[in-house]
Amino acid sequence: MGTGEVKEGFLCPLCLKDLQSFYQLQGHYEEEHSGDDRHVRGQLKSI
């Protein structure tokens, strides 16, 4: 993603994969990033 480029939709917050629905995003996140919870919390705290 280039500087200033805006992406919208059901994007995974970790890998930015564009999914088609909330349910697909939820499933993807649970399958692909279930062990990444501490990493996400750290990112959110730094915002």
Distance bins in CASP14 RR format, pairs under 12 A and 6 or more apart:
PFRMAT RR
TARGET T0000
AUTHOR 0000-0000-0000
RMODE 2
METHOD distances of the structure
MODEL  1
1 7 1 0 0 1 0 0 0 0 0 0 0
1 11 0 0 0 0 0 1 0 0 0 0 0
1 15 0 0 0 0 0 1 0 0 0 0 0
1 16 1 0 0 1 0 0 0 0 0 0 0
1 18 0 0 0 0 0 1 0 0 0 0 0
2 16 0 0 0 0 0 1 0 0 0 0 0
5 16 0 0 0 0 0 1 0 0 0 0 0
7 13 0 0 0 0 0 1 0 0 0 0 0
7 16 1 0 0 1 0 0 0 0 0 0 0
7 17 0 0 0 0 0 1 0 0 0 0 0
7 18 1 0 0 1 0 0 0 0 0 0 0
7 19 0 0 0 0 0 1 0 0 0 0 0
8 16 0 0 0 0 0 1 0 0 0 0 0
8 18 0 0 0 0 1 0 0 0 0 0 0
9 16 0 0 0 0 0 1 0 0 0 0 0
9 17 0 0 0 0 0 1 0 0 0 0 0
9 18 1 0 0 1 0 0 0 0 0 0 0
9 19 0 0 0 0 1 0 0 0 0 0 0
9 20 0 0 0 0 1 0 0 0 0 0 0
9 21 0 0 0 0 1 0 0 0 0 0 0
9 22 0 0 0 0 1 0 0 0 0 0 0
9 24 0 0 0 0 0 1 0 0 0 0 0
9 25 0 0 0 0 1 0 0 0 0 0 0
10 16 0 0 0 0 0 1 0 0 0 0 0
10 17 0 0 0 0 1 0 0 0 0 0 0
10 18 1 0 0 1 0 0 0 0 0 0 0
10 19 1 0 1 0 0 0 0 0 0 0 0
10 20 1 0 0 1 0 0 0 0 0 0 0
10 21 1 0 0 1 0 0 0 0 0 0 0
10 22 1 0 0 1 0 0 0 0 0 0 0
10 23 0 0 0 0 1 0 0 0 0 0 0
10 24 1 0 0 1 0 0 0 0 0 0 0
10 25 1 0 1 0 0 0 0 0 0 0 0
10 26 0 0 0 0 1 0 0 0 0 0 0
10 27 0 0 0 0 0 1 0 0 0 0 0
10 28 0 0 0 0 1 0 0 0 0 0 0
10 29 0 0 0 0 0 1 0 0 0 0 0
11 17 1 0 0 1 0 0 0 0 0 0 0
11 18 1 0 1 0 0 0 0 0 0 0 0
11 19 1 0 0 1 0 0 0 0 0 0 0
11 20 0 0 0 0 0 1 0 0 0 0 0
11 22 0 0 0 0 0 1 0 0 0 0 0
11 24 0 0 0 0 0 1 0 0 0 0 0
11 25 1 0 0 1 0 0 0 0 0 0 0
11 28 0 0 0 0 0 1 0 0 0 0 0
11 29 0 0 0 0 0 1 0 0 0 0 0
12 18 0 0 0 0 1 0 0 0 0 0 0
12 19 1 0 0 1 0 0 0 0 0 0 0
12 22 0 0 0 0 0 1 0 0 0 0 0
12 24 0 0 0 0 1 0 0 0 0 0 0
12 25 1 0 0 1 0 0 0 0 0 0 0
12 26 0 0 0 0 0 1 0 0 0 0 0
12 27 0 0 0 0 1 0 0 0 0 0 0
12 28 1 0 1 0 0 0 0 0 0 0 0
12 29 1 0 0 1 0 0 0 0 0 0 0
12 30 0 0 0 0 0 1 0 0 0 0 0
12 31 0 0 0 0 0 1 0 0 0 0 0
12 32 1 0 0 1 0 0 0 0 0 0 0
12 33 1 0 0 1 0 0 0 0 0 0 0
12 36 0 0 0 0 0 1 0 0 0 0 0
12 40 0 0 0 0 0 1 0 0 0 0 0
13 19 0 0 0 0 0 1 0 0 0 0 0
13 25 0 0 0 0 1 0 0 0 0 0 0
13 26 0 0 0 0 0 1 0 0 0 0 0
13 28 0 0 0 0 0 1 0 0 0 0 0
13 29 1 0 0 1 0 0 0 0 0 0 0
13 32 0 0 0 0 0 1 0 0 0 0 0
13 33 0 0 0 0 1 0 0 0 0 0 0
13 36 0 0 0 0 1 0 0 0 0 0 0
13 37 0 0 0 0 0 1 0 0 0 0 0
13 39 0 0 0 0 0 1 0 0 0 0 0
13 40 1 0 0 1 0 0 0 0 0 0 0
13 41 0 0 0 0 0 1 0 0 0 0 0
13 42 0 0 0 0 0 1 0 0 0 0 0
13 43 0 0 0 0 1 0 0 0 0 0 0
13 44 0 0 0 0 1 0 0 0 0 0 0
13 47 0 0 0 0 0 1 0 0 0 0 0
14 25 0 0 0 0 0 1 0 0 0 0 0
14 28 0 0 0 0 1 0 0 0 0 0 0
14 29 1 0 0 1 0 0 0 0 0 0 0
14 32 1 0 0 1 0 0 0 0 0 0 0
14 33 1 0 1 0 0 0 0 0 0 0 0
14 34 0 0 0 0 0 1 0 0 0 0 0
14 35 0 0 0 0 0 1 0 0 0 0 0
14 36 1 0 0 1 0 0 0 0 0 0 0
14 37 0 0 0 0 0 1 0 0 0 0 0
14 39 1 0 0 1 0 0 0 0 0 0 0
14 40 1 0 0 1 0 0 0 0 0 0 0
14 42 0 0 0 0 0 1 0 0 0 0 0
14 43 0 0 0 0 1 0 0 0 0 0 0
14 44 0 0 0 0 0 1 0 0 0 0 0
15 25 0 0 0 0 0 1 0 0 0 0 0
15 28 0 0 0 0 1 0 0 0 0 0 0
15 29 0 0 0 0 1 0 0 0 0 0 0
15 31 0 0 0 0 0 1 0 0 0 0 0
15 32 1 0 0 1 0 0 0 0 0 0 0
15 33 1 0 0 1 0 0 0 0 0 0 0
15 36 0 0 0 0 1 0 0 0 0 0 0
15 39 0 0 0 0 0 1 0 0 0 0 0
15 40 0 0 0 0 0 1 0 0 0 0 0
16 25 0 0 0 0 0 1 0 0 0 0 0
16 28 0 0 0 0 0 1 0 0 0 0 0
16 33 0 0 0 0 0 1 0 0 0 0 0
17 24 0 0 0 0 1 0 0 0 0 0 0
17 25 0 0 0 0 1 0 0 0 0 0 0
17 27 0 0 0 0 0 1 0 0 0 0 0
17 28 1 0 0 1 0 0 0 0 0 0 0
17 29 0 0 0 0 1 0 0 0 0 0 0
17 31 0 0 0 0 0 1 0 0 0 0 0
17 32 0 0 0 0 1 0 0 0 0 0 0
17 33 0 0 0 0 0 1 0 0 0 0 0
18 24 0 0 0 0 1 0 0 0 0 0 0
18 25 0 0 0 0 1 0 0 0 0 0 0
18 28 0 0 0 0 0 1 0 0 0 0 0
19 25 1 0 1 0 0 0 0 0 0 0 0
19 26 0 0 0 0 1 0 0 0 0 0 0
19 27 0 0 0 0 1 0 0 0 0 0 0
19 28 1 0 1 0 0 0 0 0 0 0 0
19 29 0 0 0 0 1 0 0 0 0 0 0
19 31 0 0 0 0 0 1 0 0 0 0 0
19 32 0 0 0 0 0 1 0 0 0 0 0
20 26 0 0 0 0 0 1 0 0 0 0 0
20 27 0 0 0 0 0 1 0 0 0 0 0
20 28 0 0 0 0 0 1 0 0 0 0 0
21 27 0 0 0 0 1 0 0 0 0 0 0
21 28 0 0 0 0 0 1 0 0 0 0 0
22 28 0 0 0 0 0 1 0 0 0 0 0
22 29 0 0 0 0 0 1 0 0 0 0 0
23 29 0 0 0 0 0 1 0 0 0 0 0
23 30 0 0 0 0 0 1 0 0 0 0 0
24 30 0 0 0 0 0 1 0 0 0 0 0
24 31 0 0 0 0 0 1 0 0 0 0 0
24 32 0 0 0 0 0 1 0 0 0 0 0
25 31 0 0 0 0 0 1 0 0 0 0 0
25 32 0 0 0 0 0 1 0 0 0 0 0
25 33 0 0 0 0 0 1 0 0 0 0 0
26 32 0 0 0 0 0 1 0 0 0 0 0
26 33 0 0 0 0 0 1 0 0 0 0 0
26 34 0 0 0 0 0 1 0 0 0 0 0
27 33 0 0 0 0 1 0 0 0 0 0 0
27 34 0 0 0 0 1 0 0 0 0 0 0
28 34 0 0 0 0 0 1 0 0 0 0 0
29 35 0 0 0 0 0 1 0 0 0 0 0
29 36 0 0 0 0 1 0 0 0 0 0 0
29 37 0 0 0 0 0 1 0 0 0 0 0
29 40 0 0 0 0 1 0 0 0 0 0 0
30 36 0 0 0 0 0 1 0 0 0 0 0
30 37 0 0 0 0 0 1 0 0 0 0 0
33 39 0 0 0 0 1 0 0 0 0 0 0
33 40 1 0 0 1 0 0 0 0 0 0 0
33 43 0 0 0 0 0 1 0 0 0 0 0
34 40 0 0 0 0 0 1 0 0 0 0 0
35 41 0 0 0 0 0 1 0 0 0 0 0
36 42 0 0 0 0 0 1 0 0 0 0 0
36 43 0 0 0 0 1 0 0 0 0 0 0
37 43 0 0 0 0 0 1 0 0 0 0 0
37 44 0 0 0 0 0 1 0 0 0 0 0
38 44 0 0 0 0 0 1 0 0 0 0 0
38 45 0 0 0 0 0 1 0 0 0 0 0
39 45 0 0 0 0 0 1 0 0 0 0 0
39 46 0 0 0 0 0 1 0 0 0 0 0
40 46 0 0 0 0 0 1 0 0 0 0 0
40 47 0 0 0 0 0 1 0 0 0 0 0
41 47 0 0 0 0 0 1 0 0 0 0 0
END
